[in-house]
């Protein structure tokens, strides 16, 4: 009997010493949005007027996170285990560079959206594109492709919509409310400008867009461009590799990304 008591006591002590995390493992369902075509359950929406994408600002992250502007097409927040995805504020430190495991570099200036759970959408600022053009970042952090400066407008401060006419903004809202085009679901958007020496140009460049929700197969993705005047045109997708979508873009526009 004495030995049995000692065994039971030993088991109780062992259980008490186990990390508490073992019992809570797997309860946090926030996804990272990997490049394998797993979209992490994120879908797109229009943030209606007077509302913003939910952001949980606390004392530790209040200086690092922000909200997405009203009216834009953006991925919805992901909620899991009482945690809300936070939108990283990339309006500061424009030349700050982040390089992923595959060696793709992006800057704060070239970022349209980034969240604390790993979701990312922006333009690559190094390597070469699918057309063989070398890409580099300029002094402001923007990508330069074959002499053309490719800028990215921010969702956080509303500049992604500010350059559009009312007709273009109405078109964006129309597409978002429909939620799909030709069987492809609206997922996100990125507003891109093309300039030379500060002047807008209507030249064509292959732009490598890093997107966490990119599918593996280009046949499962579609992109359309809303011109500043509201005209909608198709955007050819040249290739998709490791989450980098090479699109052929002519001039500036608001690019809507769709998948099926």
ChimeraX attribute file (.defattr): number of C-alpha atoms within 10 A of each C-alpha:
attribute: neighborCount
match mode: 1-to-1
recipient: residues
	/A:1	6
	/A:2	6
	/A:3	8
	/A:4	9
	/A:5	9
	/A:6	10
	/A:7	11
	/A:8	11
	/A:9	11
	/A:10	12
	/A:11	11
	/A:12	10
	/A:13	10
	/A:14	10
	/A:15	10
	/A:16	10
	/A:17	9
	/A:18	10
	/A:19	9
	/A:20	10
	/A:21	8
	/A:22	8
	/A:23	9
	/A:24	9
	/A:25	8
	/A:26	9
	/A:27	9
	/A:28	12
	/A:29	13
	/A:30	19
	/A:31	18
	/A:32	20
	/A:33	20
	/A:34	19
	/A:35	19
	/A:36	15
	/A:37	17
	/A:38	16
	/A:39	20
	/A:40	16
	/A:41	14
	/A:42	19
	/A:43	17
	/A:44	20
	/A:45	21
	/A:46	24
	/A:47	21
	/A:48	14
	/A:49	10
	/A:50	8
	/A:51	13
	/A:52	17
	/A:53	22
	/A:54	18
	/A:55	18
	/A:56	15
	/A:57	16
	/A:58	10
	/A:59	6
	/A:60	8
	/A:61	13
	/A:62	14
	/A:63	11
	/A:64	15
	/A:65	22
	/A:66	23
	/A:67	19
	/A:68	25
	/A:69	24
	/A:70	20
	/A:71	23
	/A:72	27
	/A:73	30
	/A:74	26
	/A:75	22
	/A:76	18
	/A:77	21
	/A:78	20
	/A:79	14
	/A:80	13
	/A:81	10
	/A:82	8
	/A:83	13
	/A:84	17
	/A:85	22
	/A:86	24
	/A:87	25
	/A:88	23
	/A:89	23
	/A:90	23
	/A:91	16
	/A:92	10
	/A:93	13
	/A:94	16
	/A:95	18
	/A:96	14
	/A:97	15
	/A:98	13
	/A:99	13
	/A:100	8
	/A:101	6
	/A:102	8
	/A:103	10
	/A:104	18
	/A:105	19
	/A:106	27
	/A:107	24
	/A:108	26
	/A:109	26
	/A:110	30
	/A:111	27
	/A:112	24
	/A:113	25
	/A:114	20
	/A:115	18
	/A:116	15
	/A:117	17
	/A:118	14
	/A:119	22
	/A:120	22
	/A:121	23
	/A:122	27
	/A:123	30
	/A:124	29
	/A:125	30
	/A:126	20
	/A:127	14
	/A:128	17
	/A:129	23
	/A:130	17
	/A:131	12
	/A:132	10
	/A:133	16
	/A:134	14
	/A:135	20
	/A:136	20
	/A:137	22
	/A:138	13
	/A:139	9
	/A:140	15
	/A:141	22
	/A:142	24
	/A:143	28
	/A:144	23
	/A:145	22
	/A:146	13
	/A:147	13
	/A:148	19
	/A:149	23
	/A:150	24
	/A:151	23
	/A:152	24
	/A:153	24
	/A:154	25
	/A:155	27
	/A:156	23
	/A:157	16
	/A:158	15
	/A:159	15
	/A:160	24
	/A:161	24
	/A:162	13
	/A:163	19
	/A:164	20
	/A:165	14
	/A:166	14
	/A:167	15
	/A:168	21
	/A:169	21
	/A:170	14
	/A:171	18
	/A:172	25
	/A:173	19
	/A:174	12
	/A:175	15
	/A:176	24
	/A:177	13
	/A:178	10
	/A:179	18
	/A:180	15
	/A:181	15
	/A:182	8
	/A:183	11
	/A:184	16
	/A:185	19
	/A:186	26
	/A:187	24
	/A:188	26
	/A:189	26
	/A:190	25
	/A:191	24
	/A:192	23
	/A:193	21
	/A:194	25
	/A:195	18
	/A:196	13
	/A:197	9
	/A:198	9
	/A:199	8
	/A:200	14
	/A:201	16
	/A:202	12
	/A:203	13
	/A:204	13
	/A:205	22
	/A:206	22
	/A:207	29
	/A:208	29
	/A:209	24
	/A:210	24
	/A:211	25
	/A:212	24
	/A:213	29
	/A:214	29
	/A:215	25
	/A:216	19
	/A:217	12
	/A:218	16
	/A:219	12
	/A:220	13
	/A:221	18
	/A:222	21
	/A:223	20
	/A:224	19
	/A:225	25
	/A:226	23
	/A:227	23
	/A:228	20
	/A:229	15
	/A:230	19
	/A:231	12
	/A:232	17
	/A:233	13
	/A:234	14
	/A:235	18
	/A:236	14
	/A:237	18
	/A:238	16
	/A:239	17
	/A:240	22
	/A:241	16
	/A:242	17
	/A:243	22
	/A:244	25
	/A:245	26
	/A:246	24
	/A:247	20
	/A:248	19
	/A:249	23
	/A:250	18
	/A:251	19
	/A:252	24
	/A:253	27
	/A:254	27
	/A:255	23
	/A:256	23
	/A:257	23
	/A:258	25
	/A:259	22
	/A:260	14
